[in-house]
Amino acid sequence: MSKKEEILQKHYKAVVIGGSAGSFNVLVNILSKLPEDFPLPIVICCHRLKHVRSGFIEALQIKSKLKISEPDDKLPIKKGEVYVAPANYHLGFEIGNYFSLSTEEMVNNSRPAIDITFDSFSYVYKNKLVGILLTGANKDGAKGMKSVKENGGVTIVQEPSECTIDTMPKAALAITQIDLVLRVDEIIDFLLKLNKPV
């Protein structure tokens, strides 16, 4: 049995995806392929322009069958929905399964910071979390992926040779033994097989 098949035999509770430069089109591609009965919540932390509040969610929603929204502080998480970190807010997660927003100082010159999102979700979900890091131009997300791994979750990075800018996945690979390095079509295939009976 391959490592991928072994990972897919386990049951998960959430998917968290981080990305920066070049990741928008990847996210649209991924979300467009997921069915409306996708069994898990998906949380996206993507570097965004601070003062542009509209258009991002709407653009993602166009091709997605899943509901996409920016969560409010203390909002409970629901299966089968997609949540995107709001512009200029760090997105965290609390025991009790609800979101937390903060305007604390930037991390890796970013707010929202992928490290913060990955770290808080991995602390709550432990080995029930799937963390995915896509194309990006800085090292944000590398330490977060390390947290996912150390808490028992599954770590996946986009194949660096396929990335618009490979700094982000390479930074994660440099400090953590990542479980799977996948092309976008393979990431989609992986997500479609999550929590399916084997």
Backbone torsions as a table, in degrees:
resi	resn	phi	psi	omega
1	MET	NA	133.7	179.5
2	SER	-74.8	162.7	178.4
3	LYS	-60.2	-39.9	179.0
4	LYS	-61.5	-45.6	179.5
5	GLU	-63.7	-39.0	178.8
6	GLU	-63.5	-42.9	178.4
7	ILE	-62.8	-40.9	-176.8
8	LEU	-71.0	-13.6	178.0
9	GLN	-76.4	-16.8	-178.0
10	LYS	-88.8	165.1	-176.6
11	HIS	-105.4	135.8	-176.2
12	TYR	-122.9	162.3	-177.1
13	LYS	-115.2	-17.8	-179.1
14	ALA	-162.6	156.2	174.6
15	VAL	-122.1	129.9	176.0
16	VAL	-119.9	129.6	-176.9
17	ILE	-121.6	131.0	175.4
18	GLY	-119.1	147.5	178.5
19	GLY	-167.5	164.3	178.6
20	SER	-139.7	-124.6	-174.4
21	ALA	-55.3	124.8	179.3
22	GLY	87.6	-5.0	-172.6
23	SER	-83.4	-18.8	-176.3
24	PHE	-58.5	-49.7	-179.4
25	ASN	-64.5	-33.6	176.3
26	VAL	-64.7	-44.2	179.3
27	LEU	-62.2	-42.6	177.8
28	VAL	-59.9	-43.9	179.3
29	ASN	-61.0	-47.3	-179.4
30	ILE	-62.4	-51.4	-175.5
31	LEU	-64.8	-31.8	-179.1
32	SER	-68.4	-20.6	-176.7
33	LYS	-95.5	-8.6	-176.5
34	LEU	-87.1	137.6	-178.1
35	PRO	-75.6	161.5	-178.2
36	GLU	-68.4	-14.9	177.3
37	ASP	-101.3	24.5	177.8
38	PHE	-54.5	130.5	-165.4
39	PRO	-82.8	-5.6	-173.9
40	LEU	-124.5	156.3	168.5
41	PRO	-73.7	146.5	175.9
42	ILE	-119.9	128.4	179.0
43	VAL	-115.9	126.4	-177.7
44	ILE	-114.5	126.9	172.4
45	CYS	-118.0	109.3	-174.6
46	CYS	-128.2	134.7	177.3
47	HIS	-62.8	128.4	-174.4
48	ARG	-132.7	160.7	173.9
49	LEU	-66.4	132.2	-171.6
50	LYS	-59.4	-42.0	-167.6
51	HIS	-105.6	10.0	176.1
52	VAL	-101.1	103.1	-171.8
53	ARG	-89.6	-25.0	-173.6
54	SER	-117.7	161.5	175.3
55	GLY	101.4	-34.0	-176.0
56	PHE	-67.8	-52.4	-179.9
57	ILE	-63.4	-43.5	-178.4
58	GLU	-60.3	-40.6	-179.7
59	ALA	-67.5	-38.1	176.7
60	LEU	-67.5	-36.3	-173.3
61	GLN	-69.5	-28.1	-172.6
62	ILE	-51.0	-43.8	-175.7
63	LYS	-106.3	5.9	-177.3
64	SER	-100.4	139.0	175.4
65	LYS	-86.3	-12.1	-179.4
66	LEU	-93.6	148.3	176.2
67	LYS	-69.2	131.3	-179.8
68	ILE	-119.3	132.2	-179.3
69	SER	-151.8	165.9	170.1
70	GLU	-97.7	122.1	-176.2
71	PRO	-73.6	145.6	171.0
72	ASP	-84.5	161.1	175.6
73	ASP	-58.8	135.3	179.1
74	LYS	72.9	8.6	178.2
75	LEU	-71.1	130.2	175.6
76	PRO	-69.2	147.5	179.4
77	ILE	-85.3	145.7	-179.9
78	LYS	-127.4	145.6	176.7
79	LYS	-63.7	149.2	172.7
80	GLY	72.2	15.0	175.8
81	GLU	-120.9	156.1	-179.9
82	VAL	-112.0	129.4	-178.7
83	TYR	-118.8	133.1	-178.6
84	VAL	-117.5	131.0	178.5
85	ALA	-58.9	127.3	-179.1
86	PRO	-65.2	153.2	176.8
87	ALA	-59.6	133.8	174.7
88	ASN	69.6	18.3	174.6
89	TYR	-128.8	137.8	168.0
90	HIS	-75.5	138.2	179.1
91	LEU	-111.0	115.9	177.3
92	GLY	-117.1	-175.9	-178.2
93	PHE	-144.0	141.9	-174.0
94	GLU	-118.4	153.0	171.6
95	ILE	-60.5	132.8	-169.5
96	GLY	110.9	-4.4	174.1
97	ASN	64.0	49.7	172.8
98	TYR	-136.1	156.3	-177.4
99	PHE	-78.2	155.2	170.9
100	SER	-134.1	137.3	178.3
101	LEU	-113.4	144.9	175.5
102	SER	-146.9	157.1	175.8
103	THR	-113.6	29.6	176.4
104	GLU	-61.0	168.3	-173.7
105	GLU	-56.8	156.2	-177.6
106	MET	-63.9	148.8	174.9
107	VAL	-119.7	130.6	-174.8
108	ASN	55.3	37.1	-177.4
109	ASN	58.8	27.3	-175.2
110	SER	-135.1	141.9	167.8
111	ARG	-150.6	105.5	14.5
112	PRO	-75.4	147.5	176.1
113	ALA	-103.8	130.6	-179.5
114	ILE	-63.9	-38.9	179.2
115	ASP	-54.9	-43.8	-178.1
116	ILE	-64.3	-44.5	-179.6
117	THR	-64.2	-49.5	179.2
118	PHE	-60.1	-44.3	-176.0
119	ASP	-62.1	-46.7	-176.6
120	SER	-70.9	-37.9	178.6
121	PHE	-68.4	-38.3	-179.7
122	SER	-68.2	-32.4	178.1
123	TYR	-65.1	-38.3	-178.3
124	VAL	-81.5	-46.0	-171.2
125	TYR	-92.0	-16.3	177.1
126	LYS	52.3	-121.2	-175.6
127	ASN	-83.3	8.0	178.9
128	LYS	-102.0	12.0	-176.5
129	LEU	-110.5	140.4	170.7
130	VAL	-110.8	119.7	177.8
131	GLY	-108.1	130.8	-177.9
132	ILE	-127.4	128.2	179.4
133	LEU	-117.3	125.9	-175.8
134	LEU	-103.4	-171.9	177.4
135	THR	-51.4	145.7	179.0
136	GLY	-179.5	160.9	-169.9
137	ALA	-101.5	-3.3	174.9
138	ASN	-132.8	-171.2	-173.4
139	LYS	-93.6	6.2	178.3
140	ASP	-60.3	135.2	-179.2
141	GLY	104.1	-23.2	-178.8
142	ALA	-65.0	-49.4	178.3
143	LYS	-67.0	-33.3	177.2
144	GLY	-64.4	-39.9	176.9
145	MET	-65.8	-35.2	176.2
146	LYS	-62.1	-39.5	177.0
147	SER	-64.2	-42.5	178.0
148	VAL	-58.3	-47.2	-179.1
149	LYS	-62.6	-46.8	-177.4
150	GLU	-66.0	-26.1	177.8
151	ASN	-90.6	5.2	173.7
152	GLY	94.8	2.0	-179.8
153	GLY	-78.8	175.3	-179.8
154	VAL	-94.6	133.0	-179.7
155	THR	-113.8	130.1	-179.4
156	ILE	-133.9	133.5	171.1
157	VAL	-121.9	151.0	174.9
158	GLN	-66.9	139.4	177.2
159	GLU	-51.9	116.7	-175.1
160	PRO	-54.7	-37.3	-177.7
161	SER	-65.7	-17.3	-179.4
162	GLU	-94.7	-13.5	-173.9
163	CYS	-73.9	148.9	171.3
164	THR	-62.9	-46.1	173.2
165	ILE	-135.0	124.8	-169.4
166	ASP	-95.4	7.3	-176.4
167	THR	-57.4	-44.6	-173.7
168	MET	-65.9	-54.8	178.8
169	PRO	-63.9	-35.7	179.2
170	LYS	-65.9	-35.2	178.1
171	ALA	-64.5	-39.0	177.6
172	ALA	-67.5	-43.0	-180.0
173	LEU	-63.7	-27.6	-177.1
174	ALA	-73.1	-25.1	-175.2
175	ILE	-118.3	-5.4	-177.3
176	THR	-140.7	144.2	174.0
177	GLN	-80.4	90.1	-175.9
178	ILE	-67.5	140.2	-176.2
179	ASP	-69.1	-47.1	-175.0
180	LEU	-138.7	134.7	172.3
181	VAL	-112.1	112.4	-168.8
182	LEU	-129.1	147.6	168.1
183	ARG	-72.1	165.2	-176.9
184	VAL	-59.3	-42.3	180.0
185	ASP	-64.1	-31.5	177.3
186	GLU	-74.0	-34.8	175.1
187	ILE	-62.3	-44.0	178.3
188	ILE	-60.6	-47.0	179.1
189	ASP	-59.9	-41.6	178.3
190	PHE	-60.7	-48.5	-178.3
191	LEU	-62.0	-38.1	-179.2
192	LEU	-66.5	-21.7	-178.8
193	LYS	-97.4	-4.9	-178.5
194	LEU	-63.1	136.1	176.1
195	ASN	57.4	25.3	172.8
196	LYS	-89.3	145.0	175.8
197	PRO	-60.4	139.4	180.0
198	VAL	-106.1	NA	NA
